[in-house]
Amino acid sequence: MIKGPLIFEGNEKQVFATDHPDQVIFRYKDVTVAYNNVKRARFKGKGALDNQISAILLDYLNRNGVETHFIQILGEQEQLCRKIEIIPLQVVVHNRMAGSLAARLGVAEGFRHSNTIVDLRYNVDELEDPLINRDHAVALGIASYQELDGMYDNARRVNTLLKELFHKAGIELVDMKIEFGRAADTGAIIISDEISPDTCRLWDEATGERLDKDRFRLDLSRVVESYRNVLNRLKKVTGE
Ligand code: 5GP
């Protein structure tokens, strides 16, 4: 595999072309941002942890019948992925209400509910990722109703699989954000971005301690240590 030129630079990630037309290299940076890029910091070692955690979770999904862009780890901060065409949506799954959802509905952080909630957001930084519904997404030409049904079903399946995996690691999956893309090789709609403590709320089941990006958002310190804790626990339960 030959690494080609940089084709995309995000806040927390770089994407490089390869000598294979349908494959790219994702490089996780040590940078972290929050609140739509208003808050930013550098944490040495965080990129490598996100890379490894995301690899474990995406590989687990691939092996359990949910197609993702992940192919293999290449190095400390890099992984080989299938190339996709971005679908500008965020599918956010909630098992408990926290963060912006709890604030929006005026309930306490961690409010328990028995159903699973799936939200849709239009992934546009300048608009601050507004909440939309299926009709908006179809009206904007982003996806068809049938494709959206597929994404909702997939998001729920991902949630079921990862909730169970995290539970084995003594971690509660409170909520998470998933992105999808159209695979360049087959055209299938697949999971196309990282899944990590940057994109999930993860609470220690025993203590309630936050082990995710909220440590940075809320200035709780020990960001890298918490991500390492998540990785070590996942390694134990997946045998990696
Ligand atoms: P909230 O709406 O409370 O900010 O986020 C809900 C869940 O989705 C959290 O797990 C959060 O980490 C994730 N999430 C929502 N929007 C984004 C985003 O733009 N970037 C990242 N990395 N995660 C997000």
Boltz pocket constraint, residues with backbone or C-beta under 6 A from the ligand:
constraints:
  - pocket:
      binder: B
      contacts: [[A, 90], [A, 92], [A, 93], [A, 98], [A, 99], [A, 100], [A, 101], [A, 129], [A, 175], [A, 176], [A, 177], [A, 197], [A, 198], [A, 199], [A, 200], [A, 201], [A, 213]]
      max_distance: 6.0
